[in-house]
Amino acid sequence: MKDEVFNLEFTYNDKPYQVTVKTDLPYGPEPFGADYDIYMGRKLWCVLNQYRNEDDFECWEIKRAPKEGIDEALAETIGKAIDKHYHH
């Protein structure tokens, strides 16, 4: 598969973020089980995984977090921004 790279801008706790997202899915966020590498500048910031839980509900989990940490609410915010990128 060819890597897809796109830029995202979003706000979390009144702080603006600009990140670059890299994934190997060429056609959007499905099928589930995808990993999204999130870069700030040229540095890998965190890795998110998209999946469906046992109730078939879309979820985002942090697979790799930066030293300063990242919370689940921020992961959801990034995930929603990724979804918006694909479904705008």
VOTITOR-136148 format. One record per residue: residue number from 1; residue in three letters; chain; x, y, z of N, C-alpha, C, O in turn. Coordinates in steps of 0.1 Angstrom, whole numbers, plus 5000, padded with zeros to 4 digits. Layout:
BEGIN
vexza	timar	keti	nx	ny	nz	cax	cay	caz	cx	cy	cz	ox	oy	oz
NUM	Ala	A	X	Y	Z	X	Y	Z	X	Y	Z	X	Y	Z .
...
END
This chain:
BEGIN
vexza	timar	keti	nx	ny	nz	cax	cay	caz	cx	cy	cz	ox	oy	oz
1	Met	A	5008	4988	5000	5000	5000	5000	5009	5013	5000	5020	5013	5005 .
2	Lys	A	5004	5023	4994	5011	5035	4994	5007	5044	5006	4995	5044	5010 .
3	Asp	A	5017	5049	5012	5015	5058	5024	5007	5070	5020	5009	5076	5009 .
4	Glu	A	4997	5074	5028	4990	5087	5026	4995	5096	5037	4996	5093	5049 .
5	Val	A	4998	5109	5033	5002	5119	5043	4994	5131	5041	4991	5136	5029 .
6	Phe	A	4988	5137	5052	4980	5149	5051	4982	5157	5064	4986	5152	5074 .
7	Asn	A	4980	5170	5063	4981	5179	5074	4968	5181	5081	4957	5182	5074 .
8	Leu	A	4968	5183	5094	4956	5186	5102	4958	5198	5111	4969	5200	5116 .
9	Glu	A	4947	5205	5112	4947	5216	5122	4935	5214	5131	4924	5211	5126 .
10	Phe	A	4937	5215	5144	4926	5213	5153	4929	5221	5166	4940	5225	5169 .
11	Thr	A	4919	5223	5174	4920	5229	5187	4917	5220	5198	4907	5213	5198 .
12	Tyr	A	4925	5220	5209	4922	5212	5220	4925	5220	5233	4936	5225	5234 .
13	Asn	A	4916	5221	5242	4917	5229	5254	4922	5243	5250	4931	5249	5257 .
14	Asp	A	4916	5249	5240	4918	5263	5235	4933	5264	5230	4937	5276	5228 .
15	Lys	A	4940	5253	5227	4953	5254	5222	4953	5249	5207	4948	5238	5205 .
16	Pro	A	4958	5257	5198	4958	5252	5184	4969	5242	5182	4980	5244	5187 .
17	Tyr	A	4966	5232	5174	4976	5222	5170	4977	5221	5155	4967	5223	5148 .
18	Gln	A	4989	5219	5150	4991	5216	5136	5000	5204	5135	5011	5203	5141 .
19	Val	A	4995	5193	5129	5002	5180	5129	5001	5175	5115	4993	5179	5106 .
20	Thr	A	5010	5166	5112	5010	5158	5099	5007	5144	5103	5012	5138	5112 .
21	Val	A	4998	5138	5095	4993	5124	5097	4998	5116	5086	4998	5119	5074 .
22	Lys	A	5003	5104	5089	5008	5094	5079	5002	5081	5082	5002	5076	5094 .
23	Thr	A	4996	5075	5072	4990	5062	5073	4992	5054	5060	4995	5060	5050 .
24	Asp	A	4990	5041	5061	4992	5033	5049	4979	5029	5042	4978	5021	5034 .
25	Leu	A	4968	5036	5047	4955	5034	5041	4953	5044	5030	4952	5056	5032 .
26	Pro	A	4951	5040	5017	4949	5049	5006	4935	5055	5005	4933	5064	4997 .
27	Tyr	A	4925	5049	5011	4911	5053	5008	4904	5057	5021	4891	5055	5021 .
28	Gly	A	4910	5062	5031	4902	5067	5042	4904	5058	5054	4912	5049	5054 .
29	Pro	A	4897	5061	5065	4899	5055	5078	4894	5041	5079	4896	5035	5090 .
30	Glu	A	4888	5035	5069	4883	5021	5070	4892	5012	5061	4896	5018	5051 .
31	Pro	A	4894	5000	5063	4889	4992	5074	4895	4995	5087	4906	5001	5088 .
32	Phe	A	4889	4992	5098	4893	4995	5111	4905	4987	5115	4908	4976	5109 .
33	Gly	A	4913	4992	5124	4925	4985	5128	4937	4993	5122	4948	4988	5123 .
34	Ala	A	4934	5005	5117	4945	5013	5111	4953	5020	5121	4948	5024	5132 .
35	Asp	A	4966	5022	5118	4975	5030	5127	4977	5044	5120	4979	5044	5108 .
36	Tyr	A	4977	5054	5128	4980	5068	5122	4992	5073	5130	4991	5076	5142 .
37	Asp	A	5003	5076	5123	5014	5082	5129	5012	5097	5128	5010	5103	5118 .
38	Ile	A	5013	5104	5140	5011	5118	5141	5024	5125	5143	5031	5122	5153 .
39	Tyr	A	5027	5134	5134	5040	5141	5135	5038	5156	5139	5028	5162	5134 .
40	Met	A	5046	5161	5147	5047	5176	5150	5061	5180	5144	5071	5176	5149 .
41	Gly	A	5060	5189	5134	5072	5192	5126	5077	5179	5120	5069	5172	5113 .
42	Arg	A	5089	5175	5121	5094	5163	5115	5095	5151	5125	5100	5141	5122 .
43	Lys	A	5091	5154	5138	5093	5144	5148	5080	5137	5151	5069	5143	5152 .
44	Leu	A	5081	5123	5152	5069	5115	5155	5064	5119	5169	5072	5118	5178 .
45	Trp	A	5052	5123	5170	5046	5128	5183	5039	5117	5190	5041	5114	5202 .
46	Cys	A	5030	5110	5183	5023	5098	5189	5018	5090	5177	5018	5093	5166 .
47	Val	A	5013	5078	5181	5007	5069	5172	4993	5065	5177	4992	5061	5189 .
48	Leu	A	4983	5067	5169	4969	5063	5172	4965	5051	5165	4969	5049	5153 .
49	Asn	A	4956	5043	5171	4950	5032	5164	4935	5034	5164	4929	5037	5174 .
50	Gln	A	4929	5032	5152	4914	5032	5151	4909	5018	5151	4914	5010	5144 .
51	Tyr	A	4898	5016	5158	4893	5002	5159	4878	5003	5162	4873	5014	5166 .
52	Arg	A	4871	4992	5161	4857	4991	5166	4857	4982	5178	4863	4972	5179 .
53	Asn	A	4850	4987	5189	4849	4979	5201	4838	4968	5199	4832	4966	5189 .
54	Glu	A	4836	4961	5210	4826	4950	5210	4812	4954	5206	4804	4946	5202 .
55	Asp	A	4809	4967	5209	4796	4972	5205	4795	4979	5191	4786	4986	5188 .
56	Asp	A	4806	4976	5184	4807	4982	5170	4807	4997	5170	4802	5003	5161 .
57	Phe	A	4814	5002	5180	4815	5017	5182	4829	5021	5178	4839	5014	5183 .
58	Glu	A	4831	5031	5170	4844	5035	5166	4852	5041	5177	4847	5050	5185 .
59	Cys	A	4864	5037	5179	4872	5041	5190	4887	5045	5185	4891	5040	5175 .
60	Trp	A	4893	5053	5193	4907	5057	5191	4915	5054	5203	4911	5057	5214 .
61	Glu	A	4926	5047	5202	4935	5045	5213	4949	5049	5210	4953	5050	5199 .
62	Ile	A	4956	5053	5221	4970	5057	5220	4979	5045	5220	4979	5038	5230 .
63	Lys	A	4986	5043	5209	4995	5032	5208	5009	5036	5213	5017	5028	5219 .
64	Arg	A	5013	5049	5210	5026	5054	5215	5024	5068	5218	5019	5076	5210 .
65	Ala	A	5028	5072	5230	5026	5086	5235	5039	5093	5237	5049	5086	5239 .
66	Pro	A	5040	5106	5235	5052	5113	5238	5055	5113	5253	5047	5110	5261 .
67	Lys	A	5068	5117	5256	5072	5118	5270	5063	5127	5278	5060	5123	5290 .
68	Glu	A	5058	5138	5272	5050	5147	5280	5035	5141	5282	5027	5147	5289 .
69	Gly	A	5033	5130	5276	5020	5123	5277	5009	5129	5268	5011	5139	5262 .
70	Ile	A	4999	5121	5267	4987	5125	5258	4975	5118	5264	4976	5106	5268 .
71	Asp	A	4964	5125	5266	4953	5118	5272	4943	5113	5262	4943	5116	5250 .
72	Glu	A	4933	5105	5267	4924	5099	5258	4915	5109	5251	4911	5107	5240 .
73	Ala	A	4912	5120	5258	4903	5131	5252	4911	5137	5240	4904	5140	5230 .
74	Leu	A	4924	5139	5241	4931	5144	5230	4932	5134	5219	4931	5138	5207 .
75	Ala	A	4933	5122	5222	4933	5111	5211	4920	5112	5204	4920	5110	5191 .
76	Glu	A	4909	5113	5211	4896	5114	5204	4895	5126	5196	4889	5126	5185 .
77	Thr	A	4900	5137	5200	4900	5150	5193	4908	5148	5179	4903	5152	5169 .
78	Ile	A	4919	5142	5180	4927	5140	5168	4920	5130	5159	4919	5132	5147 .
79	Gly	A	4914	5120	5165	4906	5110	5157	4895	5117	5150	4892	5113	5138 .
80	Lys	A	4887	5126	5156	4876	5133	5150	4881	5142	5139	4875	5143	5128 .
81	Ala	A	4893	5148	5141	4899	5156	5130	4903	5147	5118	4901	5152	5106 .
82	Ile	A	4908	5135	5121	4911	5126	5110	4898	5122	5102	4898	5122	5090 .
83	Asp	A	4888	5119	5110	4875	5116	5103	4870	5127	5095	4865	5125	5084 .
84	Lys	A	4871	5139	5100	4866	5151	5093	4874	5153	5080	4869	5156	5069 .
85	His	A	4887	5150	5080	4895	5151	5068	4890	5142	5057	4890	5146	5045 .
86	Tyr	A	4886	5130	5061	4881	5120	5051	4867	5122	5047	4863	5119	5036 .
87	His	A	4859	5128	5056	4844	5129	5053	4839	5144	5053	4828	5146	5057 .
88	His	A	4847	5153	5048	4843	5167	5048	4833	5170	5037	4829	5181	5036 .
END
